[in-house]
């Protein structure tokens, strides 16, 4: 099962769902596709589309998913990586009125270069990304929260 999540941004990200629809028509995607579309209004007979999931539903779908396809939001990406999921991600772009700026490109480039996910830069053709996905193993996520807290405590104690 593939979980697609478009985040809670108040702008549409129809471009990503169009790309997924096209990939399904080309049989790049043959799995069940569940979508949390947020503000994006979209109709498709081959995707199960929901506006939003509550936290428990989202966790259930995330656990069941073999692949996460998402926007460049750090929250969803980090949650997926913590669960060891493969992630394909696309940036919301200002040129398409999907966001106010293009900061998601920088986020996704950094995550891709570090080996955590595959950044889908061109949504006109998803085939190269699905080809890369066949041999892709995401870099394991390792939290540095304990070290951060320790460093912060040490700093507070010395200042």
DRENLO-284092 format. One line per 4 residues: number of its first residue (from 1); their letters; for each residue z, y, x of C-alpha. Coordinates in nm, 4 decimals, decimal comma. Layout:
NUM = A = Z Y X; ... .
END
This chain:
1 = XXXX = 0,0000 0,0000 0,0000; -0,0799 0,3530 0,1163; 0,1487 0,6423 0,0283; -0,0163 0,9836 0,0227 .
5 = XXXX = 0,2136 1,2829 0,0095; 0,0973 1,6423 -0,0084; 0,4368 1,8108 0,0130; 0,5875 2,0807 -0,2017 .
9 = XXXX = 0,3698 2,3729 -0,0935; 0,2602 2,5797 -0,3933; -0,1061 2,5602 -0,2892; -0,3546 2,2837 -0,3630 .
13 = XXXX = -0,4601 2,0301 -0,1012; -0,7480 1,8818 -0,3012; -0,9556 1,8566 0,0173; -0,7393 1,5694 0,1459 .
17 = XXXX = -0,7582 1,3791 -0,1831; -1,1368 1,4279 -0,1889; -1,1536 1,2750 0,1598; -0,9400 0,9787 0,0525 .
21 = XXXX = -1,1550 0,9316 -0,2587; -1,4671 0,9266 -0,0404; -1,3036 0,6802 0,2027; -1,2272 0,4514 -0,0921 .
25 = XXXX = -1,5897 0,4680 -0,2051; -1,6974 0,3705 0,1485; -1,4431 0,0823 0,1452; -1,2516 0,2269 0,4405 .
29 = XXXX = -0,9540 0,2133 0,2067; -0,9143 -0,0942 -0,0107; -0,5362 -0,0867 -0,0487; -0,3433 0,0443 -0,3452 .
33 = XXXX = -0,3027 0,4225 -0,3063; 0,0022 0,6004 -0,4490; -0,0039 0,9812 -0,4357; 0,2703 1,2396 -0,4599 .
37 = XXXX = 0,0407 1,5344 -0,5291; 0,2886 1,8170 -0,5781; 0,1021 2,1250 -0,6993; -0,2393 1,9646 -0,6416 .
41 = XXXX = -0,4029 1,8683 -0,9702; -0,6363 1,5748 -0,9260; -0,7792 1,2961 -1,1390; -0,8969 0,9666 -0,9923 .
45 = XXXX = -0,9262 0,6219 -1,1471; -0,8537 0,4480 -0,8160; -0,5374 0,6328 -0,7103; -0,2017 0,6334 -0,8859 .
49 = XXXX = -0,1170 1,0040 -0,8871; 0,2257 1,1547 -0,9547; 0,3313 1,5175 -0,9372; 0,6627 1,4399 -0,7681 .
53 = XXXX = 0,9024 1,1533 -0,7001; 1,2768 1,1842 -0,7029; 1,4452 1,1009 -0,3722; 1,5090 0,7365 -0,4616 .
57 = XXXX = 1,1495 0,6759 -0,5793; 1,0113 0,8434 -0,2679; 1,2281 0,6225 -0,0444; 1,1141 0,3099 -0,2317 .
61 = XXXX = 0,7447 0,3954 -0,1926; 0,7961 0,4935 0,1701; 0,9624 0,1608 0,2474; 0,6817 -0,0357 0,0757 .
65 = XXXX = 0,3966 0,1592 0,2367; 0,1976 0,0156 0,5255; 0,0469 0,3577 0,5942; 0,1473 0,7154 0,5199 .
69 = XXXX = -0,1237 0,9785 0,4758; 0,0244 1,3256 0,4676; -0,0098 1,6953 0,5294; 0,1309 1,8560 0,8441 .
73 = XXXX = 0,4809 1,9002 0,7080; 0,7459 1,8035 0,9593; 0,9878 1,6638 0,6987; 0,7594 1,3891 0,5739 .
77 = XXXX = 0,6324 1,3117 0,9217; 0,9823 1,2742 1,0670; 1,0983 1,0576 0,7768; 0,7956 0,8281 0,8169 .
81 = XXXX = 0,8407 0,8041 1,1943; 1,2110 0,7224 1,1568; 1,1034 0,4263 0,9433; 0,8424 0,3165 1,2009 .
85 = XXXX = 0,5460 0,3869 0,9729; 0,1908 0,4535 1,0845; 0,0916 0,8066 0,9895; -0,2443 0,9737 0,9371 .
89 = XXXX = -0,1994 1,3480 0,8909; -0,4208 1,6427 0,8023; -0,3424 2,0119 0,8361; -0,3431 2,2462 0,5416 .
93 = XXXX = -0,5701 2,5335 0,6484; -0,5677 2,9019 0,5607; -0,9495 2,9081 0,5413; -0,9282 2,6862 0,2306 .
97 = XXXX = -0,6282 2,8743 0,0862; -0,4139 2,5638 0,1454; -0,1561 2,7577 0,3463; -0,0873 3,1101 0,4673 .
101 = XXXX = -0,1686 3,0236 0,8305; -0,2788 2,7306 1,0468; 0,0529 2,6354 1,2092; 0,0138 2,2747 1,0909 .
105 = XXXX = -0,2747 2,2277 1,3364; -0,0396 2,2943 1,6282; 0,2248 2,0610 1,4885; -0,0217 1,7776 1,4354 .
109 = XXXX = -0,1922 1,8236 1,7724; 0,1472 1,7945 1,9448; 0,2489 1,4830 1,7457; -0,0923 1,3237 1,8097 .
113 = XXXX = -0,0882 1,3975 2,1842; 0,2625 1,2499 2,2053; 0,1419 0,9283 2,0351; 0,3425 0,9558 1,7131 .
117 = XXXX = 0,0561 0,9825 1,4635; -0,3168 1,0254 1,4208; -0,4274 1,3792 1,3426; -0,7284 1,3839 1,1107 .
121 = XXXX = -0,8965 1,7058 1,2236; -1,2182 1,6581 1,0283; -1,1816 1,5439 0,6685; -1,5572 1,5105 0,6172 .
125 = XXXX = -1,5509 1,1659 0,7802; -1,2342 0,9553 0,7983; -1,4047 0,6537 0,9581; -1,3098 0,7431 1,3205 .
129 = XXXX = -0,9447 0,7772 1,2223; -0,9365 0,4420 1,0436; -1,1092 0,2814 1,3436; -0,8437 0,4269 1,5739 .
133 = XXXX = -0,5718 0,3113 1,3328; -0,6697 -0,0550 1,3848; -0,5205 -0,0552 1,7368; -0,2699 0,2262 1,6926 .
137 = XXXX = 0,1001 0,1644 1,7410; 0,3027 0,4809 1,6925; 0,5426 0,5811 1,9647; 0,8917 0,4863 1,8451 .
141 = XXXX = 1,0974 0,7756 1,7157; 1,4203 0,8263 1,9079; 1,6690 1,0804 1,7767; 1,8371 1,3117 2,0237 .
145 = XXXX = 2,0910 1,4305 1,7662; 2,3938 1,2869 1,9493; 2,2915 1,4518 2,2753; 2,2244 1,7813 2,0977 .
149 = XXXX = 2,5674 1,7786 1,9309; 2,7331 1,6906 2,2619; 2,5501 1,9721 2,4434; 2,6397 2,2175 2,1659 .
153 = XXXX = 3,0092 2,1210 2,1778; 3,0110 2,1610 2,5556; 2,8478 2,5021 2,5279; 3,0977 2,6158 2,2624 .
157 = XXX = 3,3889 2,4950 2,4733; 3,2681 2,6879 2,7778; 3,1863 3,0149 2,6008 .
END
